[in-house]
Amino acid sequence: MNTLLAIVFPGQASQRVGMLKTLAAHYSLVEETFSEASEILGYDIWKLVQYGPFTELNKTYRAQPAILTASVAVWRIWKQQGGCMPQIMAGHSLGEYSALVCAGSMDLRSGVRLVMVRGMLMQEVVPNGCGAMSVIIGLNDDVVFEFCKAAQQDQIVSLAGFNAPGHVVISGNKAAVDRVNLFCKNAGAKHVFTLPISVPAHCALMKPVATRFIKELEKIKINTPSIPVLNSTDVCIEQEPRAIRSALMRQLYTPVRWREVVQYCIHQRIEKFLEMGPGKILTGLIRSIVSNVFSLSVNDPVSLSEAMKIDWN
């Protein structure tokens, strides 16, 4: 019997200048995949990814297509090399779009266009510098929740992501997020840091985006995924295109339930996780949630080789 595998895809904040450079030196599929994306975007996204500047790459409507394309490139190489097929796919926020593309639910061009428009709409609703997202490590969820309520002062700030035990994300108006950050530091949080994200995702500030974004979703052909995709909105696997669209729309303004996604996979007897895309954020989170499970980030020749050598039987 094959080892049960889940392949997961990172979300925004994993972008960096130079990502996938060494993988591209060994596999032409990387630049070929980015070339496809560039045709839709109308600019050379590979050039932006390799040379920056980071301030430009960090803009939501550029970062999201870049991360999705990078993730799809790694998956294509994995398939090309005969890598083990997963029982489940999942993605963290934006990573869910990567999972749907890789599972055949939508094509790359549709996925790239969708996340570009998604990023633009998100930025329009909350201008750059007016919103923020922060990671809080080392405090109980309930404590951070109470701090969010205390810090609102006619603004919005709320829990936007449950990443791992004692590891949450908050999102909202920048001033309100700053107040929560201060409360958490004073309460003894181990780490409090602002994410390199230009919009406050997964909170009520994004609700105005949803009604406009659903129209974009309706333009995209969505198929039943060939590999089950576990969403982080409801922590369930959807097969029907209408249900997939609904979850993607609601994802804009509801928290990412990553901790529950990983726990769901464990309950399905998943034994190994491979993170495909830039960085290794999810690999670290998975190890924080389940200490005795195998997790590896795959985004360069060394990690790809390591993953290919795993005994999947």
C-alpha positions in Angstrom: 0.0 0.0 0.0 1.3 3.5 -0.9 2.2 6.0 1.7 -0.7 8.5 2.1 0.5 11.8 0.8 -0.9 15.4 1.0 0.6 18.1 -1.2 0.1 21.6 0.1 0.7 25.0 -1.4 1.8 28.3 0.4 -0.1 31.6 0.4 1.0 35.2 0.3 4.0 36.3 2.3 6.1 33.4 0.9 7.2 35.5 -2.0 10.8 36.6 -2.3 13.1 37.9 -5.1 15.0 35.1 -6.7 12.6 32.3 -5.8 12.9 29.1 -7.9 16.2 30.4 -9.4 18.2 27.2 -8.8 15.2 25.0 -9.9 14.9 26.9 -13.1 18.6 26.3 -13.8 17.9 22.5 -13.9 14.3 22.4 -15.3 13.0 24.4 -18.3 9.5 23.8 -17.1 9.9 26.7 -14.6 10.4 29.4 -17.1 7.9 27.8 -19.5 5.3 28.0 -16.8 6.1 31.6 -15.9 6.0 32.4 -19.7 2.4 31.2 -19.8 1.5 33.4 -16.8 3.3 36.4 -18.4 1.0 36.2 -21.5 -2.0 36.6 -19.3 -0.6 39.3 -17.0 0.9 41.4 -19.8 4.3 41.7 -18.2 7.4 39.5 -17.6 6.6 38.0 -14.2 9.7 35.8 -14.3 11.8 39.0 -14.6 10.0 40.6 -11.6 10.4 37.4 -9.5 14.1 37.2 -10.2 15.1 40.8 -10.1 12.4 42.7 -8.2 12.2 45.2 -6.7 10.6 43.5 -3.7 8.4 46.5 -3.2 6.8 45.8 -6.6 6.7 42.0 -6.1 5.1 42.5 -2.7 2.0 44.2 -4.2 -0.9 41.9 -3.7 -1.9 41.8 -7.4 1.6 40.8 -8.3 2.6 38.6 -5.4 -0.5 36.3 -5.8 0.1 35.4 -9.5 3.8 35.0 -8.8 3.3 32.5 -5.9 0.6 30.6 -7.8 2.8 30.2 -10.9 5.8 29.1 -8.8 3.7 26.5 -7.0 2.3 25.1 -10.3 5.9 25.0 -11.8 7.1 22.8 -8.9 4.1 20.5 -9.3 4.6 20.2 -13.0 8.2 19.2 -12.4 7.1 16.7 -9.7 4.8 15.1 -12.2 7.3 15.2 -15.0 9.8 13.3 -12.8 7.2 10.6 -11.9 6.6 11.8 -8.3 4.0 10.1 -6.1 0.5 11.3 -6.6 -1.3 12.7 -3.5 -4.5 11.6 -1.9 -5.3 15.2 -0.9 -4.3 18.7 -1.9 -4.7 21.8 0.1 -3.5 25.4 0.1 -3.2 28.2 2.6 -5.4 31.1 1.4 -4.0 32.0 -2.0 -2.5 28.5 -2.1 -6.0 27.0 -2.5 -6.0 28.4 -6.0 -2.7 26.7 -6.7 -4.2 23.5 -5.4 -7.2 23.8 -7.7 -5.0 24.5 -10.8 -2.8 21.5 -10.0 -5.8 19.3 -9.4 -7.2 20.3 -12.8 -10.2 22.2 -11.5 -9.1 25.3 -13.5 -6.3 25.9 -16.0 -3.2 28.0 -15.2 -4.3 30.9 -17.3 -7.6 31.1 -15.6 -6.0 30.8 -12.2 -3.4 33.5 -12.8 -6.0 35.9 -14.2 -8.4 35.2 -11.2 -5.8 35.9 -8.5 -4.5 39.0 -10.3 -8.1 40.4 -10.4 -8.6 39.2 -6.8 -5.5 41.1 -5.7 -6.5 44.3 -7.5 -10.0 44.2 -6.0 -8.6 43.7 -2.6 -6.2 46.6 -2.9 -9.0 48.9 -4.3 -11.2 48.4 -1.3 -8.4 49.1 1.2 -5.7 51.4 -0.2 -2.1 50.5 0.4 -1.0 51.5 3.9 -4.5 51.6 5.4 -4.7 47.9 6.3 -2.3 45.4 7.9 -1.9 41.7 9.0 0.2 40.5 11.9 1.3 37.1 13.2 1.0 36.6 17.0 2.9 33.7 18.5 2.8 32.5 22.0 -0.7 33.5 23.2 -4.0 31.7 23.6 -6.5 32.3 20.8 -9.1 33.6 23.2 -6.6 36.1 24.6 -5.9 37.5 21.2 -9.6 37.5 20.4 -10.3 39.7 23.5 -7.5 42.0 22.5 -9.1 42.4 19.0 -12.4 43.4 20.6 -10.7 45.9 22.9 -8.7 47.5 20.1 -11.4 48.1 17.6 -12.5 51.6 18.5 -14.9 51.9 15.5 -12.4 50.2 13.3 -12.0 46.5 12.2 -9.5 44.0 13.5 -10.1 40.3 14.0 -8.6 36.9 13.9 -7.9 36.0 10.3 -6.0 32.8 10.6 -5.6 29.8 12.9 -2.2 28.5 11.8 -1.1 26.3 14.6 -1.5 26.1 18.4 -0.5 29.5 19.8 0.1 30.9 16.3 -2.7 33.1 14.9 -3.0 35.9 12.4 -4.9 39.1 12.9 -6.2 41.5 10.1 -7.9 44.8 9.8 -7.3 48.6 9.8 -3.6 49.3 10.4 -4.1 51.4 13.5 -6.3 48.8 15.1 -3.8 46.0 14.2 -1.0 48.1 15.7 -3.0 48.4 19.0 -3.5 44.6 19.2 0.2 44.1 18.5 1.0 46.3 21.5 -1.5 44.5 23.7 0.0 41.2 22.7 3.6 42.3 23.3 2.7 43.6 26.7 0.9 40.3 27.5 4.1 38.4 26.8 3.7 37.1 23.3 6.9 35.4 22.0 6.7 37.0 18.6 4.6 39.7 17.0 5.4 40.7 13.5 3.7 42.4 10.6 3.3 40.4 7.4 4.7 41.7 4.1 1.1 41.9 2.7 -0.4 45.1 1.3 -4.1 44.2 2.1 -5.9 43.0 5.2 -7.3 39.7 4.0 -9.7 37.3 5.7 -11.6 40.0 7.7 -14.8 42.1 7.3 -12.9 44.8 5.3 -12.9 42.4 2.4 -16.7 41.8 2.3 -17.3 44.5 -0.3 -14.9 42.6 -2.6 -16.9 39.4 -2.5 -19.9 40.7 -4.5 -17.6 41.9 -7.3 -15.3 38.9 -7.1 -18.1 36.3 -7.5 -18.8 37.8 -11.0 -15.1 37.1 -11.9 -15.4 33.5 -10.5 -18.5 33.0 -12.7 -16.4 33.8 -15.8 -13.9 31.0 -15.0 -14.6 27.4 -16.1 -14.3 25.3 -13.0 -14.2 21.5 -13.2 -14.5 18.8 -10.6 -10.9 18.4 -9.3 -9.1 15.2 -10.3 -7.5 15.1 -6.9 -9.6 16.0 -3.8 -8.9 19.6 -2.7 -9.5 20.4 1.0 -10.5 24.0 1.4 -9.7 26.1 4.5 -13.0 28.0 4.6 -15.2 25.1 5.6 -12.4 22.5 6.1 -14.1 20.1 3.6 -13.6 18.7 0.2 -16.0 20.1 -2.5 -16.6 18.5 -5.9 -19.2 20.7 -7.4 -18.1 23.9 -9.2 -20.8 26.0 -7.5 -19.6 24.9 -4.1 -16.0 25.6 -5.0 -16.9 29.1 -6.2 -18.8 29.8 -3.0 -15.9 28.7 -0.8 -13.4 30.9 -2.7 -15.7 33.9 -2.4 -16.2 33.4 1.3 -12.5 32.8 1.8 -11.9 36.6 1.2 -13.5 37.6 4.5 -13.4 34.5 6.7 -10.4 33.1 8.7 -8.0 30.5 7.3 -8.4 27.4 9.4 -5.1 25.8 8.6 -4.7 24.0 11.9 -8.0 22.2 11.2 -6.9 21.4 7.6 -3.8 19.6 8.9 -5.8 17.8 11.5 -8.3 16.7 8.9 -5.5 15.2 6.8 -4.2 13.4 9.9 -7.6 11.9 10.5 -7.6 10.7 6.9 -4.3 8.8 7.7 -2.1 11.1 5.7 1.5 10.2 6.6 3.5 12.7 4.7 3.2 16.3 3.5 5.0 18.0 0.7 4.9 21.7 0.4 5.3 22.9 -3.2 6.1 26.5 -3.8 8.4 29.3 -2.5 9.5 29.2 1.1 8.7 26.6 3.8 6.1 28.4 6.0 3.6 25.5 5.8 6.2 22.9 6.5 7.0 24.6 9.8 3.3 25.1 10.7 2.6 21.4 10.0 5.4 20.3 12.3 4.0 22.7 15.0 0.6 21.1 14.7 1.7 17.4 14.5 5.2 16.8 15.7 5.6 13.2 14.5 4.5 13.6 10.9 6.9 13.9 7.9 6.8 17.3 6.2 9.2 18.7 3.5 9.2 21.9 1.4 10.1 21.3 -2.2 11.3 24.2 -4.3 14.9 23.6 -5.3 16.9 20.7 -6.8 18.1 19.4 -3.4 14.7 19.2 -1.8 13.2 17.8 -5.0 15.9 15.1 -5.0 15.2 14.3 -1.4 11.5 14.0 -2.1 12.0 11.7 -5.1 14.1 9.4 -3.0 11.4 8.8 -0.4 10.0 5.2 -0.3 6.3 5.8 -1.1 5.4 2.1 -0.7 
